[in-house]
Amino acid sequence: MNIKVIDGKPEIIYPCRWHYKVIGIEEKMLIKAILAIVCESEHQLSPSKTSKSGKYHSYNLEIFVESEEARNFFFNELRSHSAVTMVF
């Protein structure tokens, strides 16, 4: 990622690759939701961790974003999907 800190606030230089951690309960639905949201965008999706109880599954999503608007769009779409519990 191309990030500079200016006056205590990060300045992100676009375009860049952005990383999200996406967590959900139903693994197959989570993967399907992520792929539906990223569509044809250049991305890599890889499994991260499963909780000890096996209830939660997390995936690393690296996606190429052209702008802050695109970065926020993906974040908001992921966060609002019913199969997603948390995004960060």
TORVEX-688674 format. One line per field, with one value per residue (C-alpha): residue number from 1; x, y, z. Coordinates in Angstrom, 1 decimal. Layout:
BEGIN
nr: c(NUM,...) .
east: c(X,...) .
north: c(Y,...) .
up: c(Z,...) .
This chain:
BEGIN
nr: c(1,2,3,4,5,6,7,8,9,10,11,12,13,14,15,16,17,18,19,20,21,22,23,24,25,26,27,28,29,30,31,32,33,34,35,36,37,38,39,40,41,42,43,44,45,46,47,48,49,50,51,52,53,54,55,56,57,58,59,60,61,62,63,64,65,66,67,68,69,70,71,72,73,74,75,76,77,78,79,80,81,82,83,84,85,86,87,88) .
east: c(0.0,1.1,0.4,2.1,1.3,0.8,-0.1,-1.1,-3.5,-2.6,-2.6,-3.3,-1.8,-4.2,-4.4,-3.2,-3.9,-6.1,-6.5,-9.6,-10.3,-13.8,-15.4,-18.6,-20.4,-21.5,-18.2,-19.8,-22.2,-19.3,-17.2,-20.1,-20.9,-17.3,-17.0,-20.4,-19.2,-15.8,-17.1,-14.5,-12.2,-8.6,-8.4,-7.0,-9.0,-7.4,-8.6,-7.3,-8.5,-11.4,-12.4,-11.6,-15.3,-15.5,-18.3,-16.5,-14.4,-12.2,-10.8,-8.1,-9.2,-6.7,-8.2,-7.0,-8.7,-8.6,-9.8,-11.0,-14.6,-13.8,-12.2,-15.2,-17.6,-16.1,-15.9,-19.6,-20.9,-19.0,-20.1,-23.8,-24.0,-26.0,-23.4,-20.7,-20.3,-17.4,-15.0,-11.7) .
north: c(0.0,3.5,5.4,8.6,10.1,13.9,15.9,12.7,11.6,8.9,10.0,7.1,7.3,5.8,3.5,0.9,-2.6,-2.5,-5.2,-6.1,-8.8,-10.2,-12.3,-14.3,-17.4,-19.4,-19.9,-20.7,-17.8,-15.5,-16.5,-16.1,-12.6,-11.4,-12.6,-11.0,-7.7,-7.6,-8.9,-8.4,-6.2,-7.4,-9.2,-12.0,-13.9,-16.2,-18.0,-16.5,-18.1,-20.1,-19.5,-22.2,-23.1,-23.2,-20.6,-17.8,-17.8,-15.0,-14.3,-11.9,-9.8,-7.8,-5.7,-3.1,0.2,3.3,5.8,6.5,6.3,2.7,1.8,3.0,1.4,-2.1,-1.6,-0.4,-3.2,-5.9,-4.4,-4.2,-7.8,-10.2,-12.9,-10.6,-10.2,-7.8,-6.1,-4.3) .
up: c(0.0,-0.7,2.5,3.7,7.1,6.8,9.9,11.7,8.9,6.4,2.8,0.5,-3.0,-5.6,-7.4,-5.0,-3.6,-0.5,2.1,4.0,6.6,6.1,8.8,8.7,10.0,7.0,5.0,1.6,1.8,2.9,-0.1,-2.4,-1.0,-1.4,-5.0,-5.9,-4.5,-6.1,-9.4,-12.1,-10.0,-9.8,-6.4,-4.4,-1.8,0.7,3.8,7.1,10.3,11.7,15.3,17.9,18.0,14.2,14.2,12.5,9.3,8.1,4.7,3.5,0.5,-1.4,-4.1,-6.6,-6.0,-8.2,-5.7,-2.2,-3.5,-4.8,-1.5,0.5,-1.9,-1.4,2.4,2.6,0.3,2.3,5.6,4.7,3.3,5.4,5.1,6.6,10.3,10.3,7.9,8.8) .
